[in-house]
Amino acid sequence: MPVEVDVLSQVAEVLRLRGSVSGVFALPSPWGYAMPKMNHAKLLVMTRGRVYFEMNVGKSRALELAPGDVIALPHGHAYAIRDDPRTPLGPPPDPGSCGQTRAEAPRGGQTEFVGLCCEFAGGRTNPILRVLPPFIHCPGSNGSVARWLEPTVRLIAAESTCSTPGRTTILDRLAEVVFIQLIRAWLESLPAGEGGWLRALTDHQLAGALEAIHSDPGSSWTVASLASRASMSRSAFAGRFKELVGETPLEYLTRWRMQRAAGLLESQDVPVKEIVTASGYASEAAFRTAFKRWAGVSPGGYRARAQAATREASPVAGA
C-alpha cells in the first residue's frame, strides 16, 4: 500500500535513527562478555558460528543465535553473550564507538558477528521507544529477513575492511537500514492488536489520518477533520485510534508536533519562529509552554543541550 510506505518513511525521517557499526568481530573460543546497559539501541548480526544470548543472566534460558540471526535491544538493556552457556563471563571488549568500526580480531575465529548501535533523536522522549519490546529477535531462517539481511551484511563487511572516502557515512546508513528493516519484520510478526502506533501505520483506515498528521503537523487538525481523512465517523475514528495507538488523535498530534520540533531544534540553522509556525502554534509563548511540558526543558535549553551532546559525544562500548 503506497500510504503505508509514505508514512513509514516519514516516521523514519522525523525520528531520525542515527546508526553506526561498532565492530566486526571474529572470536576464537572460549569467550564470554557481560555487556553493560547503554543509552542507545544495540544490535547483533550473526554471520558465523553460534552465540548464546542472555538478558537476565542466571534467571532465564540462554537464546541460541545462529548465522543470519539478528537481535536488537532497543532500550540498551544489559546483556551477556558467549560461545557456550558454561563459559565464564568477563568484561566487555575494548570500547568502540558509534561512528567508528574497531579492527577485527584475528581471523579464523569460531564465531563471527557484526555489532551495531543506533541512537534515537530526542533520547528517551522518542515515541518509538514506547512501543518497542526489551529485545527483538529475527531468525535467519525467516526467508523474508534473509532476503534483505544477507546483502546488507555483505556491504557492511566490505566497507568495514576498506579505507575509501565516505566509508563512515555508508556504514552509518547501513546500520540504520538494518534497524528499520528489523522493526518492519517485527511488526509483521506481531499478532493483531499489538505494536501500538507503529502497527497503526498498517491499518488501511488510520493510515490516511496518520499520513495527514505526519505530512502537515502545523495544520489546525480536529478529530472530525482527521476522521474525514480516514473515511470514518468521528466517534468510530476516535475509538479505533485510541484502541490501536494508545492515545487520542489530538494527543498524538501534539506529541508528533513536539517530536518534529525537537528535531528542528537540533539544527543550528532553523530559527525558533519558523519552528513555531511549522508546529501549528499561533504564538511563540504557547509553543514554549507546550514544548517545556513535553520535554521538561525550554526550546532554547533543549537546543543548547542537544548541541552540547553532539560536541561532547563520547565512545560507547562495542557489541
N, C-alpha and C positions, 0 to 999 in steps of 0.2 A: 504493500500500500504506500503510495507516494507520501501521504501525510505523515505516516509513521516515521519514514526516513528523515523527512524535513525536521520534525520535532526532535528526534533523537540527535540530529546534527546540531540543532540549536542548543539543546541541553549540554552536549559535549563542549560547545564553544563557550557558553556562559560559565559553566562550572570549571572550565579550564584545568583539566588534569595535566599536571606537569610531570612527565615521566622521564626516567633515565635508566640505563643499565648500570648496576652497581658492581657486577662481576660475572665473569665466565669461569666456572670452577671445574677442575679435574682433580679429584681427591683419591689418593690411594688408601685403602683400608689399613687399619681401623681409624675411624674419625667420628667425632660427635660434638655438636656445638649447642650451647644454650644461648639463644638469641634474646636480647632484652626487648622490652616494649619501646616502640618508636612513635614519633608524631607523624609518620607518613605510612601509606599503604605499602605492603611488601608482597612480592610475588616470586614464586619459584617455578621455573620451566624445566622439566626433566628432559635430558637428551640421551643419557646412557646410564645403565645400572639401576639400582634401587635405592630409595631413600625412605626412612621411617620418620614420619612427621607426628609431633605431639604438641597440642596446645596446653593441656593440663597434665604435665609430666607426673606419672605415677598414679593418676586418677582416672585415666581413660586409655583405651587400647590405641596403640600407635596406628596411624594410617599409612599403609604402604603405597608409595608413589612409584610408578613405572615410567619408562620412556614415553614421552608425549603428554604426560600428565601436567596440568597446571594447577597451582594452588595459590590463592591470594588471601591476604589478611588485610582487609580494607581499613581496619581501625588500628593497625600496627601492634596488635597484641604480641606479648612474648610467646615464644615457641621453642621447640627443640627439634633438631634434625640430626640423624646419624645413619651410619651404614648398616647397623644392626641394633635391634632393641636392647641387646645386652652391652653394647659399647658405652663406657662411661662418658659423661658429658664434660666438656671443657669450655673455656671462654670462647667467644666468637673470634673469627679470623681478623686479621688486621683491618682497621676501618677503611672502607672505600668511601665513595660519596656519590650523591645524586649528581650526575653530570660527569662522572669520572669512572672509567672502567679500569679495574685493577688487573694486573698481569695474571695470567692463568698460572695455576700450579703446574708442576711437571706433568707432561703428557704421559698417557699410559695408565692414569688413574682408573679405578674400577667404577667410579661414579662421576658423572658429569651433569652439571645443571647451570642454568643462567639465573642470576639474581637480578630482580628489577625492583625499583621503587617508584612510587607515584604519589605526588603531593596534590592535595585538593586546594584550590584557591579559596581563601577565607577560612582555612583550617576547620575547626570543629563546627563553625556556622554553616558549612557547606551542606545543603539539603540532601545530597546523595548519601551521606553517612547515616541519615536517619532510617534508611530502608535496607542498607546492605548488612548481611549477617557477619558474625565474627570471622568466618572464613568461607571461601568458595572453592570447591574442588571440581575441576573438569577433567574427567579421564581421557587419556589419549585414544582410548578405544572408541570414543564417540567420534564417528566419522565426520560430523559437521564441525567439530573442533579441530580435528587433524587437518582439514582442508585449508584453514586459514593459519593454523599454528605452525605447521612444518615450514612453509616458505618464509614466514616471518622470522622464525628462529634461525634459519639458514642465513638470512640477511644480517641478523644481529651478530651471529658468529663471525661472518665475513668482515663486517665493519669493526668488530672488536679487535681484530688482529691486524688492522691496517692503520696507517697514519696519514691518510689523504685528507685534504681540506674538506670541511663540512662533516667530518666523522661524528663529532659530538652531537650536532643537530640531528643527524639521521638516526643515531641511537636513541636520542630522546623521543623522537617521533614514533619510532618502532615500539618503544616501551608503552607509549600512550595507546597505540593501536592494539597491543596485546591486552591492556586493561579494559578498553572499551569493548573489544570483542568478547572478553571473558564475562563482562556484565551482560552482554546480549545473550550469550549462551546460558548464563544463569537464569535470566528471565524466561527464556524459552523452556527451561526445565521445571519451572515452578507450577504447582497446581493452581487451578483457577482461584482467584480471590487473594493471592499472595503477591507480594512485591511492591505494595504501596503505590506511590505516584509514578514510579518508573513503569510499573505494569499498566497503569492507566494510559500510558503513551500508546499502547497497542489496542486500546478499546476504540472501536471504529466510531463511536459517537463522541466520547470525550476528547478524542484526538483533535477534532475540529476546534473545540474551545481552547484546548491547551496550545494549539498552534497559534491561535489568535493572541493569547496572553504572551507567549514567547516572542512572537513577531513584533508586537506593538504594546509593550507593557505600559507605555505612557498614556494610552487611551483611557477614557473615562468608562471603563467596563463596569457593567452591573450584572447581577445574576441573570436578569432577563435577557440582556444582550448576549451573554455567553451561552445561555440556553438556546438562543436562536441559532448560534453558530453550530451547536450540537444537534439541531433539529429536534429538540425535546421541549416539553413543557417546563416551566420554571421549577415547579415542585419536584418533578421527576429528575430533572437535571441536578438540582441541589442535593437530592438524596443519593443519587448514584455517585456524584462527585465525592461527597463526604465518605461514602462507603469504600470507594476504591483508593482515593488519595489520602484519606485520613484527616482532612481539614476542609473547611468550607471554601467555595470558589474565591471569595474575596480575601480570605486568609492566605490562600495560595498565591493570589495575585500580589499581595503585599510582600510576601516572602520572596517572590521572584523578582520584584522591583528592587528590593534591598540587595539581593544577591548580585543582580546585574550592576547596581550602583557600586557595590563593593569592588567589582572587577574594574569599573571605570576609575575608581579612586586609586587603584593600584598603579594606574598610569599617571605619570607626571604631566602629561600633555592635555588632559581633559579638565577644563575649569569646572568648579562646583556648580556654577549657574547652569551649565549645559546638562550636568547630571540631574539637577533638579527637574528641568524640563523633560528630559528623557524618562524620568521616573514617574511622571504624571502628577507632580505636586505644583500647586498654584503659587507657593511661596517657599523661599529658602528656609524660613523658620520652621514651617510644617515638615519639610523634608528632614531637617536636622533632628527634630523631635522624634520622628518615626525611625530614623536610622539609629539614633542612640538607643532607642527602646529595643531595637532588633540586635544591634551589635555590642551594646554595652559601652560604646565609646562614640564620640562625635565623629562626623565625617573627616574633619581635619586630623583628629587623633588617629583614626583608622589609617589614613593615608600615610601619616608620619611613621606609624608602626610598621606598615607594610614595606615602606621604603627602607626602614632600618633593618628589617628582617632580610631583605634582599642583599643589603650591603654586608650583613654580618653572617650570612648563611655559612654554617659550619658543616664539616663532613659528617656523614651518618654511617652506621655500621653496614657492612656489605650485604649478605644474603637477605 
